[in-house]
Amino acid sequence: MQAHSQKFGMVLPIVLIVFFMILIDNSVVFTSSDYIEQTLHLTSQTIDWISNIYTLTFGSFILFGGRLGDIWGRKTVLIIGLLLFGITSLIVGLSINFPMIVIARAAQGIGAAILAPTMLAIIMDNYQGQMRAKAIQYYSLTAGIGASIGFLFGGIINTFLSWRYGFLINVPISFIMIGLAIKYISNRASDDQKLDITGTILSSLGLLLLVYSINGTTYRLIALGLAVILLVLFIQHENGLTNAMIPLSIFNNPVRNFAYLARFLDTGIMITYLFLVPEILQSSYHFTPLVVAFALLAQMIPQFISSLFVDKFIQHLGLANTAIMGSIAMAIGLAAGVYLPLHLGFSITFLIPVALIGFGQGVIISPLTSYGIAYIHDHSISGAASGMLNMAQQIGSAVCLAITVTLTSNIITVQNKYQMESVILTVMALLVLVLLLGIKRKEQKY
């Protein structure tokens, strides 16, 4: 990394730190839910909204955030996003009741939706060729380990300090990053484009209802129907529009389309697994939250190591074959959960499978990120392409988790539930493999 630091300058460190902050923040909520519930005297129904409202606003405004950077400039949008994220993190950390924390989390999700696609677009704007490929690898490494470290960080914070520090730490980081962005990041705004207000409203409301139909509690079918109507109207509105929220040209390449679908499933698998495994470890082996956090190092360390060598894999195997190798490792690790009973103990049932999953994740994320922005030569739509990739990740997390929880909710025994969860996630991993084989075949035509 040191060999590249002078070449990359300060832009890449700023991008990676901001992206890392967003990823950790979402994971911390999972480990902090019980502590927040106790501190604010919430119910099991209201506590879910602290996570769900963030997902709702994040998923709803992510296309808007990506396009905003194309039009107003990355630097301006980055500063706006950091201000919003930092201030709302402060309010979350100081919250004294449910309305205060849920409103702040909603606004925090909007801040994250502005920041997430801007990070990748800044990389596309500032680096070319091998430098861009290397920057994407570091970005993918951050994406891969961010959620896992969030669980570890959350476990430590909640055990020795307070859940509030998990959010308050974002405040100084956000304002330090604002200062660095002002100094080191240039602003390249579009002079001939205006924000598509109608498209913004249609896409944001459509995605909001879509995410709610997945995570909501009542009127979910109605929400899904309205979401489909609004998103169809959005696509019709965007067709041929010069200032489209999502230029439909980003869908004219099958490689990118397959990559969006694969990233949708891949992120969903990882977030679902990280969400469900702590529950299994606590109920089967009576691990404390802190021990669970350290147990997840079995996934995090192989993921970190494999991501460091992903460029070597790409050089020898190619981008597609590297991603295929990662998906196979993930599928094998997930399938092991179907056949290894929990009574064999953590070291047998989890250690090797989790390490395989971590290895696969470390290998697959960088190629999928590269494919998600492949063949984009027009910087005026790079934010929109980044927004689509980030939306695939965010919506995928919600959909895959909801599907898995719904299909296993009536299973009583922990062993049977874990086996069924493993079956579902293995099927998703095999679908990722099919999509990657499609990418390999289509890529040969370009």
N, C-alpha and C positions, 0 to 999 in steps of 0.2 A: 504493500500500500504506500510505503514511504517513497518508493521510486516514482510513483505517479502523482504525489501530492503537489509538487511544484507545477507540474503541467496542468493539473486540474484547477489550481488556484483555490479560492475560497468559495466558489459557487457550489461545487459538489458537497463539501462539508455542510453548508447551510441547508441544502436540499435534504441530505440524509438525516440531519438532526431534527428538522421539522417533521419529516415523514415518520421518523422513529417515535417522536412525541405523540403523534396522532395514533399510531398503532398501539403503543403502550397504554394510552388512555382508555381505549376500548376494552383491553384485556383486564385492566385493573378493576373494572366494574364487576366482572364475573366473580373475582375473588373477594370483592368488598361488599357484595349484596347483603350477606347476613349481618355484617357490622353496621351498614347503613340502616337496615331495617330496625335494628335494636336502638341505634342512636336517635333516629327520627320517629320512632314508634309507628312504623308503617306496617301494613298487612302484606300477606303473600301476593295479593292482587296488585297493590300499588307499587311494590318494589320492582315488579317486572317492567313497569313503565319507565323506570330510570334508564334501563337499557334499551327498551323498545322505542322510546321517543327519539333517542339519539340515532338509532337505525333508520327511523322514519325520515327524519330531516336530512340525514347524511345521504341516504339513497335518493331522496326526492330532488335535492338541489345539486347533485354532482354533475349533471350535464350542464346546468347553468354555470357552475363554477368553472368547468373546463372551457366553455365558450367565452366567459367573461375575460379570461386571461388572453384569449386571441384578440379581443377587441380593445380592452383597456390597457393591456400590457401586463406581463408577468409580475414585474416589480410592484406595481400598484395593487394588483389583486393579492399578491403574497402579503403585503403589509396589511391590507384590509382583513384578510383571513386570520393573520396572526393577532391583530388587535381584538377581533371578535373571539377567537379561541382563548386568548389569554385572559380577557376580562370575564368571560363566562366560566372559565376554569376557577377563577377566584370566587365567583358567586357560588359555584357548586361546592367548593371546599368550605365555604362559610355558611352553607344552607342550614336553616333551623326547622324547616317543615317541608312537606311534600310539594306544595305549589312552587315554592322557591327553587327546589332542586330540579323539578321536572321541567320548568320553564327554562332554567339555565342550561340543562342538558339538551333541550331542543335547539337553543341558539348555538350551543357548542357543536352540535351536529352540522349546522349550517356552516360554521367556521371550518370544520373539517372537510365539508364538501367543496368549499372554495379552495382549500389548501391542497387536497390530495391530487387532483388532476394537474394542478399548477406545478407540482414538484417534477413530474415526469416531463412535462412540456418544457420546463427550464433546461433540463438535460438535453432535450432535442434541439433547443435553440442554441446552446452554448458549446456543444461538442459534435464532432463529425468522425466518421470512420471508426478506427480502432479505439479512439478516445471515447466515442459514444458507446461502443460495445462494452468497454471496461466500466464506464459510468453506470450503465444499465445493470451490470453484474453486481456492483456495489449497492445499487438501488434494490435489486432483487434480494441480495443478502439481507438488507435491512427489512424488507417485506417479510422474508422468511422467518427471521428470528425475533422480530418485533413483538408479535403476539405471544410467543413463548416466554420471552423475557418479561412481558407484562404480567403473566401469571406468577412468575418467580418474584418480581418486584412487589406485586400485590400481596403475596403471601408474607413477605418480610415486613412490609409496611404495616399490614394489619396485625401482625404478631407483636411487633415491638413498638409501634408508634400509633398512628390512627389512619383510618381510611382517607381522612381529609388531606393528608400530605400527598397522597397519590394524585390529587388534582391541583393542589396549591403549587407543586413543583413546576407545573406548566407556566405559571405566571412569569417568573424571572427568565425562564428559557425563551418564552415568546417575545419578550421585550428585548432581550439580547439579540435574538435573531432579526428583529426589526432593525436594530442598529446596524447589524452586519449586512442586511439586505440593502439598506439605503446606501451603504458604502460600496458594495461589491457587485450588486446585480443591476444590469442595465434594463431600461424599460423600452420595449419595442412594441408600440401599440399600432393597430391598424387605422389608417386615416380614412379609409373608404367604407368601413363597415359600422353598422349600428346594431345594438342589441335587439333581437327579435322578441318583443314583449309578448306577443300572442303565443309564440312557440314556448317561451319561458313558462307562461301560466299553464298551458296544456301539458307540457312535459312534467313540470313540478307536481301539479295536482294528480296527473295520471300515475306517476311513480309513487307519490304519497299513498294513494289508494291501493296501489299494487302491493307495496310493502305492508300496509295495514291489513290487507286481505290475508297476508301470511302470518303476521305477528299479532293481529288484533284479537279482541275477545268477543265482540258481537257484530252482527251484520257483515260478516266477512264475504259472503257470496255477493251481496249487493255491492260491496266495495270493489270486488274483483270485476264485476260487470261494468261498473262505472269506469274503472281503470282501463279496461280494454277499449271502451268507447272513446275515452279521452286520448289514449295513445294512438288509436287509429286516426282520429282527427288530427293529432299532432303530425303523424307521418304524411297525411294528405296536405296539411298546411306547409310542411317543409319542402315538399316536392317542387323543385325548380326555383326555390327562393334564394336570392343572392346572399342574404344575410341570415341563412338558416341557423337555428340553434345547433342542430346536428346535420352538417352537410352530408347528403346521402351518398356522396362520392366515397366516404370512408367505408361503405359497405360493398364497394364494387370489386373487392379483392377477396376471394374465398379463403386465402391463408389467414387474413385478419379475422374474418368471420368465425372460422374454426377456432382461432386462438381466443376470441372472446368467450366462446362456449366452453372451451377447455379451462380457461381461467375461472369462469363461473363455477364449474364443478370442483376444480382443484382447491380453490379458496374455501368453498363450502365444505369439502371433506375435512380440511385442516381445522377450520374453526369448530365444526361439529365434533371432531375428535377431541380437541382440546377442551371443549365444553363438557363432554360426556365422561371422559376418562377420570377427572378428579372425583366425580360422583361415585364411580365404580371403586376407585382406590379407597375412598373414605368408608364406603359401606361394606366392602369385602375384607379389607385389610386394616381398617380402623386408623388410617393415616390421618394426621392432623393437616390442616390447610398448608402449614409451613413445610411439612414432610412431602406433601403432594407437589408443592412448588419445586422442591429439589428433585423429586422423582422425575419430573418433566425434563430435567437435564439430560436424561437418557435419549430424549428426542432432539433436544436443542443442540447438544454437542456434535452428534453426527451431521446434523443439518448445517451447522456452522462450518465444519471441516469440508464437507462435500461442496458447499457453495464457494469455498476458496479455490477449489480445484476445477470448478465448472468450465473455466476457460481452456484448461488442458483437455478436458473431455470434448469440448466443442472443436478444438483444433484437430483431434484425432478421429472423432466420430462424426462431426458435423452437428449443426444445431438441432435438426429433427431427431437424429438418433440419440443424442444426449437426452432430450426431453422424453423420448420413448423409454430409455433406460430408467429414468427417474420414475415414470409412471408404473413400470413393471415392479420396481422395488416397493413402491407404495402399495400396489395391489397385493403383493405377497405378504407384506406386513399386516395389512388390514385383514386379509383372508386367514391369517394365523389365529385371529380372534375367534373365528368360527370353530376351530378345532382344538384350541388349547383351553382346557377348563380352568376356572379361577382358583380352584383349590390347590393347584400345583405351585402357587405362590407367585409373587411379583417377578422374581428373577427369571422364571421360566415363561410365564404367561405374557409378560409385558416387555421385559428388557430387550430381547432381540427384535420382536415385532416393532416396538416403538423406535428402535434404532434404524430399522429398515425404512420406516415411514419418514423419519427425519432425514435420512440420506436422500430419499426420493424427492422430498420437498426442496432440499438444498440444490438439487440438480435441475429440477423442472421449472422453477420460477423464472430464472433468467431467460431461457429460450421462449417461454410463453410471453414474457414482457416484450421481448424483441419482436416476436411475431405480431403482437397486438398493435405495434406502431410501424410495422414493416411497410415499405413502399410508400411512405408519406413523405413527399418531397416539397409540399407547400406548407411553410411555417404558419400560414394563416389558419390552418385547420388542425395543427398539431395538438392544441388544447382540447379540441373536440374529440380527437382520437384517444387522447389520454383520459378524457372524461368517460368515454365508452368502456375503456379497459377497467377503470376504477369502478364504474357502475356495475360491470359484470362481477367484480370481486365482491362489492357490497351486497348486491341483490342475491348473489350466489350463496353468501354466508347465511342470509336470512332464509332462503328457500330450502337449502339442504338441511339446515338445522331443524326447520319446521317439519319437513317431510320425515326425517328420522324420528323426531320426538312423537309425532302423530302416529306413526306406524308401530311404535313400541310402547305407547302410553298404557295399553291394557295388559302388558306382560308383567306378571307379579314378581317372579323370582329374578334375582340379580343376574344369575348365570344365563338364563334364557334371554333376558333383555340384552345383555352384552353380546350374545351370539347374533341376535337379530340385528342389532346396530352394526355389527361387523359385516354381516351379509349386505346390508343396504349400502354401507360405505364402500365395500369391495365392488359392488355393481357400478357405483359412480366412478370408481377408479378405472374400471375396465372401459367405461364410456370415454373417459379422458384418453385412454390408450387408443381407442378407435378414432377419435378426433385427431390425435397426433399422427396416426398413420395416414389420415386424410390430408393433413398439412404436408406431410412428406411427399405424397403423390402430387398434390397441387403445386407445391413449390418448384417442382421440376419444370413447370411450364413458364416460370418467370425468370 
